[in-house]
Amino acid sequence: MRRAFLFAMLVQLLLSSSLAVAGELDYSKLPERAQTYIPMLLEQVDEFWPEMDEPSIFCALIETETCITLKHRYCWSPTATLKTSREEGRGLGQITRAWDSQGRLRFDSLQALRDQHQEALAGWSWKNVGEALFQLRGIVLMYQDLYATFEFAETQTDRYCF
């Protein structure tokens, strides 16, 4: 947990300071696909969580979930996949489903997100799980749900970290 927190803070620092050029991000210093998906991500934040003031946290999440290295083929890729005999994670946020030892579905985070946000995620399924726009929207909505859960946190930063 501490390592993930430190990584998130590092990415946040990079995005908020050293990548800023005349008040705008210098996307050339980011992984190649991040240059494509960060503007899409910011659109989703503006639409679904406009009061979210630290969108770089989503970038840290995506890098943690997809980037073995910043040059890896799955870094910032909507096709990033982690699959074992009992678990499958896909995409920018590693949307996951898992099965028990008898092959019964234990959980399906995509379905849970769709159930929670029927209108915003209508049309997203395991058949089209690789659609980046749905993945980015799902990340924003999932994080917003988690943020709401931790209203007891002492500071907003703590709440984001939870």
Secondary structure, DSSP 8 states (H G I E B T S, - for coil): -HHHHHHHHHHHHIIIIITEETTEE-GGGS-HHHHHHHHHHHHHHHHH-TT---THHHHHHHHHHH-SSTTSTTTT-TT-EEE-SSEEEETTTTEEEEE-TTS-EEEEHHHHHHHHSTTTTTT--GGGTT-HHHHHHHHHHHHHHHHHHTTT-SSHHHHHH-
